[in-house]
Amino acid sequence: MAETKTTKRYWTGTGRRKTAVASVRITEDGTTSVVVNGKDTDLPSGTLAPLELVGKKGSFGLSVRTTGGGKMGQLEAIRHGISRALESYNPEFRTTLKKAGFLTRDPREKERKKPGLKRARRAPQWAKR
């Protein structure tokens, strides 16, 4: 069975946070649907902040595919991906998004566990006497 080709224009951006990765595709086809991993969802307003910042909040449809991490890491990866997609849509948005910090990838990662310790820095309990 042959698949039909889509003629819709779209812009993509990949966002990352901790171990979460989000591939975001924005389309300007009149729909304002938000589809995350194949399901229609409502994202928290903080995730859609880049759209509000550039004044395009009701004018794009979002299609997102996320993997890895937890809920918060994925939401922040989606926000990063939306920002990058908006930058590819209109390079003039770059200065606005950069000032707000939406294009900066948060470099904080989980610190590895060290041998002889219980966690990254937590030492086993120690009794002096």
VOPAGU-2260 file (C-alpha; in pm, 1 decimal, decimal comma):
REM VOPAGU-2260
SITE   aa  ch    i         X         Y         Z
SITE  MET   A    0       0,0       0,0       0,0
SITE  ALA   A    1     148,0     332,0    -107,1
SITE  GLU   A    2     162,7     622,6     133,8
SITE  THR   A    3      64,5     972,4      29,0
SITE  LYS   A    4     324,0    1244,8      44,1
SITE  THR   A    5     249,1    1548,2     256,3
SITE  THR   A    6     294,5    1889,9     102,4
SITE  LYS   A    7     273,3    2075,2     434,2
SITE  ARG   A    8     574,0    2288,2     520,5
SITE  TYR   A    9     732,6    2210,4     853,5
SITE  TRP   A   10    1033,9    2310,7    1060,7
SITE  THR   A   11    1215,1    2079,1    1297,8
SITE  GLY   A   12    1419,6    2117,7    1612,4
SITE  THR   A   13    1583,2    1868,7    1846,4
SITE  GLY   A   14    1582,0    1950,7    2216,1
SITE  ARG   A   15    1770,5    1780,3    2495,5
SITE  ARG   A   16    1768,7    1785,4    2875,1
SITE  LYS   A   17    1949,6    1535,0    3101,4
SITE  THR   A   18    1890,8    1205,3    2917,9
SITE  ALA   A   19    1567,1    1313,3    2746,9
SITE  VAL   A   20    1560,5    1387,3    2374,3
SITE  ALA   A   21    1267,1    1549,8    2192,3
SITE  SER   A   22    1224,0    1580,2    1815,4
SITE  VAL   A   23     981,3    1865,6    1751,8
SITE  ARG   A   24     811,0    1944,6    1421,9
SITE  ILE   A   25     610,4    2266,6    1389,4
SITE  THR   A   26     363,3    2313,5    1103,3
SITE  GLU   A   27     184,8    2629,0     999,4
SITE  ASP   A   28    -125,6    2458,1     864,3
SITE  GLY   A   29    -387,7    2637,0    1074,3
SITE  THR   A   30    -423,8    2360,5    1333,0
SITE  THR   A   31    -312,2    2424,0    1688,9
SITE  SER   A   32    -297,2    2059,3    1791,6
SITE  VAL   A   33     -17,3    1928,2    2011,1
SITE  VAL   A   34      68,0    1562,7    1948,0
SITE  VAL   A   35     326,7    1400,7    2176,0
SITE  ASN   A   36     429,6    1042,3    2092,3
SITE  GLY   A   37     114,4     994,2    1884,7
SITE  LYS   A   38    -130,8    1124,2    2148,0
SITE  ASP   A   39    -312,7    1459,1    2158,6
SITE  THR   A   40    -213,4    1632,8    2481,0
SITE  ASP   A   41    -212,7    1967,2    2654,9
SITE  LEU   A   42     135,6    2077,6    2752,9
SITE  PRO   A   43     198,7    2301,2    3055,2
SITE  SER   A   44     226,9    2670,3    2968,5
SITE  GLY   A   45     596,5    2679,6    3062,1
SITE  THR   A   46     670,2    2432,0    2784,5
SITE  LEU   A   47     499,1    2654,5    2526,6
SITE  ALA   A   48     673,3    2969,1    2657,0
SITE  PRO   A   49     891,5    3011,8    2343,1
SITE  LEU   A   50     576,3    3037,8    2128,9
SITE  GLU   A   51     428,0    3297,2    2365,8
SITE  LEU   A   52     753,4    3493,4    2367,8
SITE  VAL   A   53     762,3    3538,8    1989,9
SITE  GLY   A   54     384,2    3594,6    1968,5
SITE  LYS   A   55     301,0    3278,4    1773,5
SITE  LYS   A   56     106,4    3086,5    2037,5
SITE  GLY   A   57    -202,6    2984,5    1837,2
SITE  SER   A   58     -49,6    2962,3    1492,4
SITE  PHE   A   59     145,6    2635,2    1489,3
SITE  GLY   A   60      66,0    2267,8    1512,0
SITE  LEU   A   61     319,0    2067,1    1713,4
SITE  SER   A   62     422,9    1709,2    1654,9
SITE  VAL   A   63     668,7    1578,5    1914,1
SITE  ARG   A   64     851,7    1249,2    1962,4
SITE  THR   A   65    1029,4    1208,4    2297,4
SITE  THR   A   66    1251,9     937,3    2439,8
SITE  GLY   A   67    1448,1     890,5    2760,4
SITE  GLY   A   68    1443,0    1072,1    3091,7
SITE  GLY   A   69    1146,6    1150,1    3311,1
SITE  LYS   A   70     844,5    1376,6    3271,0
SITE  MET   A   71    1016,9    1701,3    3365,2
SITE  GLY   A   72    1326,3    1629,5    3156,8
SITE  GLN   A   73    1107,5    1551,0    2856,4
SITE  LEU   A   74     902,7    1870,3    2899,9
SITE  GLU   A   75    1218,2    2081,1    2914,5
SITE  ALA   A   76    1356,6    1896,0    2610,0
SITE  ILE   A   77    1032,5    1976,1    2424,3
SITE  ARG   A   78    1070,0    2345,4    2515,6
SITE  HIS   A   79    1428,8    2340,4    2386,0
SITE  GLY   A   80    1314,5    2168,5    2064,8
SITE  ILE   A   81    1032,2    2419,6    2008,8
SITE  SER   A   82    1285,1    2702,3    2044,7
SITE  ARG   A   83    1518,6    2547,0    1790,0
SITE  ALA   A   84    1232,8    2483,9    1546,9
SITE  LEU   A   85    1118,2    2847,0    1580,7
SITE  GLU   A   86    1474,2    2957,9    1507,1
SITE  SER   A   87    1476,8    2756,0    1184,6
SITE  TYR   A   88    1132,1    2897,5    1095,8
SITE  ASN   A   89    1248,6    3258,0    1138,6
SITE  PRO   A   90    1616,3    3334,8    1218,5
SITE  GLU   A   91    1512,2    3678,5    1351,1
SITE  PHE   A   92    1361,5    3503,6    1655,9
SITE  ARG   A   93    1711,2    3392,1    1761,4
SITE  THR   A   94    1800,0    3706,3    1959,1
SITE  THR   A   95    1470,2    3704,7    2149,5
SITE  LEU   A   96    1490,5    3333,4    2231,4
SITE  LYS   A   97    1859,0    3355,6    2322,6
SITE  LYS   A   98    1797,8    3643,4    2568,5
SITE  ALA   A   99    1525,5    3441,6    2739,6
SITE  GLY   A  100    1762,0    3141,9    2763,7
SITE  PHE   A  101    1548,2    2902,9    2559,0
SITE  LEU   A  102    1822,6    2816,0    2307,8
SITE  THR   A  103    2078,7    2728,8    2574,0
SITE  ARG   A  104    2103,7    2356,7    2643,6
SITE  ASP   A  105    2110,5    2299,9    3020,7
SITE  PRO   A  106    2440,6    2111,9    3073,6
SITE  ARG   A  107    2360,4    1968,1    3418,0
SITE  GLU   A  108    2369,5    1588,4    3419,3
SITE  LYS   A  109    2349,4    1323,8    3690,1
SITE  GLU   A  110    2684,7    1272,9    3860,5
SITE  ARG   A  111    2817,9     919,5    3845,8
SITE  LYS   A  112    2842,9     691,3    4150,4
SITE  LYS   A  113    3197,6     652,1    4283,2
SITE  PRO   A  114    3339,1     325,2    4420,0
SITE  GLY   A  115    3334,7     302,8    4799,3
SITE  LEU   A  116    3040,8     547,7    4823,3
SITE  LYS   A  117    2667,7     482,3    4835,5
SITE  ARG   A  118    2582,3     748,8    4576,8
SITE  ALA   A  119    2782,0    1013,1    4389,8
SITE  ARG   A  120    2896,1    1185,0    4709,9
SITE  ARG   A  121    2711,7    1009,4    4994,8
SITE  ALA   A  122    2962,6     815,6    5204,7
SITE  PRO   A  123    2868,2     514,6    5418,4
SITE  GLN   A  124    2784,2     594,8    5778,6
SITE  TRP   A  125    3093,8     618,2    5991,6
SITE  ALA   A  126    3121,2     565,3    6369,0
SITE  LYS   A  127    3410,2     732,1    6549,2
SITE  ARG   A  128    3390,6     492,4    6848,4
